[in-house]
Amino acid sequence: MTEQFRFYVTVEESIDKKTNVYRLKWLKPVNTELYYELPAELQNLSNHPEISTIQKVKTVLSSIKARGSYRTFTLSLPPEIVALYIDDDRDAVYKGIYLQATMAPQYEIKTAKKGTEEDRQTTKKEATPEPTSRKNLKKIREDFVLDNFDGKNFVITSWFQMFEKECARCQITSDEDKILILRLFLDGIAKDWFSSKVVTIGLDAKFETWKKIFLDSFRETGWRKNREAYSFRYIGGSLVDYALRKENLLVNIRNNFPVDILIDLIVTDLPIMIQDRIEKTKTTSMEDLLTELRKLENLVQRRKTFSHVNASKNGTERKPCSYCEKKGFPERFHPEALCRLRQKEQTEQPKNIKTANNVAVQDELNETITDQKN
């Protein structure tokens, strides 16, 4: 004698997420009000060959292809198959595992009639959103747009605000998960701090407690970051790189700078020649400023090239003159071709020869004059 059972089958992704699998969620003897839910390890329909090989089941499965689809259907099972799911005491059991009996399974059955036809619709119960599983935190960390904090590299209030925004964006909701993922963004002394607080505070403490202690521990009490941000000025290189670096330093000490003040602080640390070429009335946003600075990059490059040529020329002029060193005058820096000592000696040498000839002629003339007088 056969016995009727209701079955609920869904299409879900496989473990490798590349293929679909059919899963048997629950079964229900028609003559009872109880649903029997199968554990996850027994839901794969391939674990139920006695059911999956029935022609009606094959027809039902062929009608559901998309992931998330489902079907409920009734089967009349012979006693030998019924015995696989119901024991002698009428308890539901499969492969030695007793099934969970419930009046309200995860998937409820709603019956509605339309005309003379019975339309059975299965809807999934609304489940309360569960917090992100801790086993996925390292994977979720890759979605965070946040640099690691080592206790010194950022102003703690600005960094922690970014951390909380990223937690909200990546749907990290539970206190424990927030605390655990915080650890993944700590380096150096900050990571040592976390290790000690796990012992003294514990992971079961509220996130607000961790937040308060964290901010108090790393709050900036000196003016070093402010000095670094305000004194940072352009000394060479890319104008755009300077502006972005200066902006980053400023917003890290105060994340609510008015845009006009931020632009003023960046521009006034540029060379006067560059400042005068930026039109203030048209520069009302950081994007406008970066556009203007890109236009002036070529000017900076030309000045750099000119300075390089002058430096090379000066380097040549400062080379010690080898001719002067030979003559006993070291540390005279000028091109040898322009050496005055060399030019002077070359000029004086013919004069000496000429002078010697004039003296000899004069002596001969004096002797001649003396002889004539005698």
Backbone torsions as a table, in degrees:
resi	resn	phi	psi	omega
1	MET	NA	129.0	-177.8
2	THR	-81.0	161.1	178.2
3	GLU	-134.5	136.4	-175.3
4	GLN	-88.9	137.8	176.8
5	PHE	-131.6	145.9	171.2
6	ARG	-98.0	139.9	179.9
7	PHE	-127.3	150.1	177.4
8	TYR	-125.8	118.2	-177.5
9	VAL	-123.0	135.8	177.7
10	THR	-123.4	163.5	173.8
11	VAL	-108.3	122.3	-179.5
12	GLU	-133.1	167.1	179.3
13	GLU	-76.9	151.7	178.7
14	SER	-79.3	179.0	-179.2
15	ILE	-62.5	-39.1	179.8
16	ASP	-81.2	-1.8	176.4
17	LYS	63.1	14.3	-178.4
18	LYS	-103.2	-22.7	-177.7
19	THR	-128.5	167.7	177.6
20	ASN	-100.6	149.8	174.6
21	VAL	-132.1	149.1	176.1
22	TYR	-94.3	131.7	-178.6
23	ARG	-123.1	132.4	176.0
24	LEU	-91.1	109.0	-173.9
25	LYS	-82.0	-45.9	179.6
26	TRP	-155.1	165.5	173.3
27	LEU	-135.1	157.5	-175.1
28	LYS	-149.8	118.3	171.7
29	PRO	-60.9	134.5	-174.6
30	VAL	-62.6	-31.6	-175.6
31	ASN	-86.4	11.7	177.5
32	THR	-129.7	167.4	177.7
33	GLU	-98.7	0.3	-175.2
34	LEU	-93.0	139.7	172.0
35	TYR	-103.3	143.1	179.1
36	TYR	-117.0	111.9	-176.7
37	GLU	-89.1	137.9	179.2
38	LEU	-91.5	141.5	175.8
39	PRO	-66.6	160.3	-174.2
40	ALA	-56.5	-37.6	-176.2
41	GLU	-71.6	-12.4	179.8
42	LEU	-111.4	5.2	-173.9
43	GLN	-79.2	-26.5	-179.1
44	ASN	-58.4	126.2	-175.0
45	LEU	-63.7	-21.3	177.7
46	SER	-67.0	-16.9	175.9
47	ASN	-79.8	-3.8	-177.6
48	HIS	-124.0	65.0	-176.9
49	PRO	-61.1	-29.7	180.0
50	GLU	-64.6	-28.7	179.3
51	ILE	-89.6	-47.4	-172.9
52	SER	-66.0	-20.8	-179.0
53	THR	-87.7	-5.4	177.6
54	ILE	-70.3	136.8	-174.6
55	GLN	-60.1	-39.8	179.8
56	LYS	-62.6	-39.1	179.2
57	VAL	-64.5	-41.4	178.1
58	LYS	-60.7	-40.3	179.0
59	THR	-65.7	-41.6	178.3
60	VAL	-62.7	-45.1	-178.0
61	LEU	-64.4	-33.4	179.9
62	SER	-68.2	-16.3	-178.8
63	SER	-92.9	-6.2	177.9
64	ILE	-122.7	116.8	-176.8
65	LYS	-120.0	-40.9	-174.2
66	ALA	-74.9	144.5	176.8
67	ARG	-62.4	136.7	-178.0
68	GLY	95.8	-13.1	177.6
69	SER	-74.6	159.6	-178.2
70	TYR	-153.7	162.2	174.3
71	ARG	-145.8	143.7	168.5
72	THR	-113.8	139.7	-177.5
73	PHE	-151.8	162.2	-178.6
74	THR	-111.3	136.2	176.9
75	LEU	-125.7	141.0	172.0
76	SER	-97.5	110.2	-172.5
77	LEU	-102.4	140.8	176.1
78	PRO	-73.3	163.2	-176.3
79	PRO	-56.8	-35.1	-177.3
80	GLU	-68.0	-30.4	176.7
81	ILE	-82.2	-36.9	177.2
82	VAL	-58.6	-37.6	-178.3
83	ALA	-65.1	-19.9	177.7
84	LEU	-73.6	-22.0	-175.1
85	TYR	-115.7	-22.6	-178.0
86	ILE	-126.8	125.7	-179.8
87	ASP	-85.6	-174.2	-176.2
88	ASP	-65.6	-24.3	179.8
89	ASP	-92.5	11.1	179.4
90	ARG	65.8	27.2	171.6
91	ASP	-94.3	142.0	-179.7
92	ALA	-80.2	126.7	-179.1
93	VAL	-150.3	143.9	177.1
94	TYR	-143.1	123.8	-179.2
95	LYS	53.5	41.2	176.1
96	GLY	81.5	1.3	180.0
97	ILE	-109.7	121.2	178.4
98	TYR	-76.0	133.8	-173.9
99	LEU	-86.2	151.3	179.8
100	GLN	-73.7	122.7	178.0
101	ALA	-96.0	137.1	-179.0
102	THR	-152.6	152.4	174.8
103	MET	-88.2	-20.2	-178.8
104	ALA	-132.5	86.6	-178.9
105	PRO	-69.9	173.9	178.5
106	GLN	-59.3	-29.5	179.1
107	TYR	-115.8	111.9	-177.5
108	GLU	-86.2	155.7	176.8
109	ILE	-104.9	125.4	175.5
110	LYS	-117.3	128.2	-178.3
111	THR	-110.1	126.5	177.9
112	ALA	-132.7	142.0	-179.6
113	LYS	-107.5	136.5	177.8
114	LYS	-126.8	108.3	-174.8
115	GLY	66.0	-126.0	-179.8
116	THR	-98.7	-4.3	-177.7
117	GLU	-97.5	143.6	178.3
118	GLU	-95.3	120.9	-179.4
119	ASP	-107.8	112.9	179.7
120	ARG	-97.2	122.2	-179.1
121	GLN	-121.3	131.0	179.3
122	THR	-107.2	127.1	178.5
123	THR	-124.2	144.5	-179.5
124	LYS	-80.3	135.6	176.6
125	LYS	-62.6	144.3	174.4
126	GLU	-69.2	128.1	179.8
127	ALA	-109.8	143.3	176.1
128	THR	-66.7	129.4	-179.2
129	PRO	-55.4	128.0	179.8
130	GLU	-89.0	146.6	177.2
131	PRO	-62.7	155.1	-179.6
132	THR	-57.0	133.1	-179.6
133	SER	-64.6	136.3	-178.3
134	ARG	-63.5	-26.7	-178.1
135	LYS	-67.9	-14.3	-180.0
136	ASN	-102.5	5.0	-174.1
137	LEU	-62.7	-39.5	180.0
138	LYS	-64.7	-34.6	177.2
139	LYS	-71.5	-40.4	179.0
140	ILE	-65.7	-31.9	179.2
141	ARG	-55.3	-33.4	-178.9
142	GLU	-65.8	-21.7	179.3
143	ASP	-85.8	-13.5	179.0
144	PHE	-70.5	137.7	172.9
145	VAL	-103.3	81.7	-172.7
146	LEU	-159.1	134.0	176.1
147	ASP	-83.9	156.7	177.9
148	ASN	-69.5	149.9	179.5
149	PHE	-108.7	125.3	-178.5
150	ASP	-108.7	10.1	178.9
151	GLY	97.1	-12.3	-175.6
152	LYS	-136.4	-23.6	-168.0
153	ASN	-81.5	-12.9	178.7
154	PHE	-138.0	155.1	169.3
155	VAL	-70.4	124.7	-167.2
156	ILE	-62.2	-38.0	-177.7
157	THR	-64.6	-43.3	179.4
158	SER	-65.7	-43.4	-178.5
159	TRP	-64.2	-41.8	-176.7
160	PHE	-70.4	-32.5	174.7
161	GLN	-61.7	-41.6	176.9
162	MET	-63.9	-39.3	179.1
163	PHE	-60.9	-44.7	-179.0
164	GLU	-67.1	-36.5	177.3
165	LYS	-64.7	-40.0	179.2
166	GLU	-68.9	-35.1	175.6
167	CYS	-61.1	-43.0	179.2
168	ALA	-66.1	-41.3	-178.6
169	ARG	-66.0	-38.6	-178.8
170	CYS	-92.3	10.3	174.2
171	GLN	60.6	42.1	170.6
172	ILE	-90.7	105.7	-170.2
173	THR	-109.7	-35.5	-175.2
174	SER	-77.3	148.9	-179.6
175	ASP	-59.6	-43.3	-176.5
176	GLU	-65.6	-40.1	179.1
177	ASP	-67.0	-36.9	176.9
178	LYS	-62.6	-42.1	179.8
179	ILE	-65.2	-43.0	-177.8
180	LEU	-69.0	-38.2	-179.5
181	ILE	-76.4	-23.8	173.4
182	LEU	-58.7	-40.2	-179.9
183	ARG	-58.7	-32.9	-177.1
184	LEU	-72.0	-12.5	-179.6
185	PHE	-110.9	19.7	-179.8
186	LEU	-114.2	142.6	176.4
187	ASP	-132.5	166.0	171.3
188	GLY	56.4	-133.6	-176.2
189	ILE	-64.5	-29.8	178.8
190	ALA	-66.0	-36.6	177.8
191	LYS	-69.0	-37.3	175.5
192	ASP	-64.0	-39.1	177.6
193	TRP	-59.0	-45.2	-178.5
194	PHE	-60.8	-43.6	-178.6
195	SER	-60.3	-39.0	180.0
196	SER	-71.6	-35.1	-178.4
197	LYS	-74.4	-25.5	174.3
198	VAL	-59.6	-35.0	179.9
199	VAL	-76.8	-44.5	-173.4
200	THR	-84.5	-31.7	-178.3
201	ILE	-102.8	-47.8	-179.3
202	GLY	94.1	151.9	-179.3
203	LEU	-74.8	-13.7	-179.4
204	ASP	-86.6	-0.9	177.6
205	ALA	-72.9	160.4	178.8
206	LYS	-69.3	150.3	-179.6
207	PHE	-64.3	-34.2	179.2
208	GLU	-62.7	-33.1	176.5
209	THR	-65.8	-46.3	176.8
210	TRP	-60.8	-41.5	-178.1
211	LYS	-61.4	-47.4	-178.3
212	LYS	-61.7	-46.3	-179.1
213	ILE	-66.8	-37.3	179.7
214	PHE	-63.7	-47.2	-179.6
215	LEU	-65.9	-40.4	178.9
216	ASP	-65.6	-34.0	-176.7
217	SER	-72.5	-33.8	-173.7
218	PHE	-116.8	14.2	179.7
219	ARG	-64.8	135.6	-179.1
220	GLU	-74.5	119.2	-179.4
221	THR	-105.0	-15.4	179.6
222	GLY	-101.9	-169.4	-176.1
223	TRP	-111.7	12.0	-174.2
224	ARG	-59.8	-48.2	-178.9
225	LYS	-62.8	-38.8	178.6
226	ASN	-65.5	-43.7	178.3
227	ARG	-61.0	-43.7	-178.6
228	GLU	-62.2	-41.2	-177.7
229	ALA	-70.8	-46.6	-175.3
230	TYR	-75.8	-28.5	-177.7
231	SER	-89.9	-7.7	179.8
232	PHE	-67.4	121.9	-177.5
233	ARG	-137.2	163.6	-178.0
234	TYR	-77.9	128.4	175.5
235	ILE	-125.6	-5.9	178.8
236	GLY	158.7	169.3	179.1
237	GLY	90.4	-156.0	-176.1
238	SER	-73.8	132.3	177.8
239	LEU	-68.5	-40.1	-179.3
240	VAL	-65.5	-42.4	178.4
241	ASP	-60.7	-40.6	178.0
242	TYR	-61.8	-46.6	-176.5
243	ALA	-62.8	-42.5	-179.7
244	LEU	-67.2	-39.1	178.7
245	ARG	-66.8	-43.4	179.2
246	LYS	-63.3	-43.0	178.8
247	GLU	-60.7	-43.9	-179.3
248	ASN	-61.6	-42.4	178.9
249	LEU	-63.9	-40.3	-177.1
250	LEU	-70.1	-46.1	-177.1
251	VAL	-71.2	-17.8	177.6
252	ASN	-77.8	-21.2	174.9
253	ILE	-95.5	-19.7	178.1
254	ARG	-158.8	112.0	-172.5
255	ASN	-89.0	6.4	179.6
256	ASN	-121.8	33.4	175.9
257	PHE	-60.3	131.3	169.5
258	PRO	-61.0	144.0	-174.0
259	VAL	-60.9	-40.7	-177.6
260	ASP	-65.4	-38.1	177.6
261	ILE	-67.4	-40.2	178.9
262	LEU	-60.8	-44.0	179.1
263	ILE	-65.0	-42.1	179.4
264	ASP	-59.2	-44.8	-178.1
265	LEU	-65.2	-33.5	179.4
266	ILE	-75.2	-45.6	-174.9
267	VAL	-69.4	-40.2	-174.8
268	THR	-69.3	-10.0	174.6
269	ASP	-100.2	13.3	172.4
270	LEU	-93.3	160.8	174.7
271	PRO	-58.5	147.6	-178.1
272	ILE	-54.9	-40.2	-178.9
273	MET	-59.2	-38.0	179.0
274	ILE	-74.9	-41.3	179.7
275	GLN	-56.9	-44.0	-176.1
276	ASP	-66.8	-17.0	-180.0
277	ARG	-93.8	-2.5	178.2
278	ILE	-100.6	119.5	-177.6
279	GLU	-81.3	115.6	-172.4
280	LYS	-64.2	-39.8	-175.3
281	THR	-66.9	-24.3	-179.0
282	LYS	-96.7	-6.0	-178.2
283	THR	-104.4	88.4	-175.6
284	THR	-112.5	-0.4	178.5
285	SER	-146.3	165.1	178.3
286	MET	-63.6	-33.2	178.4
287	GLU	-65.2	-40.1	176.9
288	ASP	-62.8	-42.3	-179.0
289	LEU	-63.7	-44.4	-180.0
290	LEU	-63.7	-36.1	177.1
291	THR	-63.5	-43.6	179.0
292	GLU	-64.8	-40.0	-179.0
293	LEU	-67.7	-34.1	177.5
294	ARG	-64.1	-34.3	178.4
295	LYS	-66.8	-26.1	-176.2
296	LEU	-96.4	-0.2	-179.3
297	GLU	-60.1	-39.1	-178.9
298	ASN	-63.5	-35.9	178.7
299	LEU	-62.4	-42.4	178.6
300	VAL	-65.1	-39.2	-179.7
301	GLN	-66.1	-38.7	178.5
302	ARG	-64.6	-42.1	178.1
303	ARG	-64.0	-37.0	179.7
304	LYS	-65.5	-42.2	179.1
305	THR	-64.8	-43.4	179.5
306	PHE	-61.8	-42.4	179.4
307	SER	-64.9	-35.0	-179.8
308	HIS	-66.8	-40.7	178.8
309	VAL	-64.4	-44.0	179.0
310	ASN	-63.2	-38.5	179.7
311	ALA	-63.9	-38.8	178.8
312	SER	-66.3	-40.9	179.4
313	LYS	-64.5	-44.0	179.1
314	ASN	-63.7	-34.6	178.8
315	GLY	-64.0	-36.4	178.5
316	THR	-68.6	-41.9	-178.4
317	GLU	-66.9	-27.4	-178.0
318	ARG	-85.6	1.3	178.6
319	LYS	-74.0	130.0	-178.4
320	PRO	-58.9	141.5	-179.6
321	CYS	-77.4	121.4	-177.9
322	SER	-69.6	-30.1	-179.6
323	TYR	-68.2	-43.0	179.2
324	CYS	-65.2	-37.7	178.6
325	GLU	-62.8	-38.2	178.4
326	LYS	-65.5	-31.4	-178.3
327	LYS	-88.3	3.0	177.8
328	GLY	91.1	20.1	178.0
329	PHE	-123.0	79.5	-179.0
330	PRO	-75.0	170.9	174.7
331	GLU	61.0	30.5	171.6
332	ARG	-101.6	115.6	-172.1
333	PHE	-102.3	101.5	173.3
334	HIS	-165.1	157.4	177.2
335	PRO	-59.9	141.0	-178.5
336	GLU	-62.4	-31.4	179.7
337	ALA	-66.3	-22.4	179.9
338	LEU	-104.4	15.2	-177.3
339	CYS	-66.3	118.2	-178.5
340	ARG	-71.2	-35.0	178.8
341	LEU	-61.3	-43.5	179.5
342	ARG	-65.2	-43.0	179.8
343	GLN	-64.1	-38.9	-179.2
344	LYS	-64.9	-45.0	-179.0
345	GLU	-66.5	-37.6	178.5
346	GLN	-67.1	-29.6	179.9
347	THR	-79.3	-38.3	-176.4
348	GLU	-74.6	-25.7	-176.0
349	GLN	-61.0	-48.3	177.0
350	PRO	-66.2	-31.5	179.1
351	LYS	-62.7	-39.7	-180.0
352	ASN	-63.1	-40.8	179.1
353	ILE	-64.1	-43.0	-179.0
354	LYS	-65.6	-39.3	179.6
355	THR	-64.8	-41.9	179.3
356	ALA	-62.4	-40.5	179.0
357	ASN	-65.3	-39.6	180.0
358	ASN	-65.3	-37.4	178.8
359	VAL	-65.0	-42.3	179.7
360	ALA	-63.2	-41.3	179.0
361	VAL	-65.6	-39.1	-179.5
362	GLN	-65.2	-38.9	178.1
363	ASP	-62.9	-41.5	179.6
364	GLU	-64.3	-40.2	178.9
365	LEU	-64.7	-38.8	-180.0
366	ASN	-65.1	-41.3	178.8
367	GLU	-63.7	-39.7	-179.9
368	THR	-64.2	-42.6	-179.3
369	ILE	-65.3	-37.3	-179.9
370	THR	-66.7	-42.9	179.6
371	ASP	-62.8	-39.2	-178.9
372	GLN	-66.0	-34.8	179.8
373	LYS	-69.1	-35.9	-179.8
374	ASN	-73.5	NA	NA
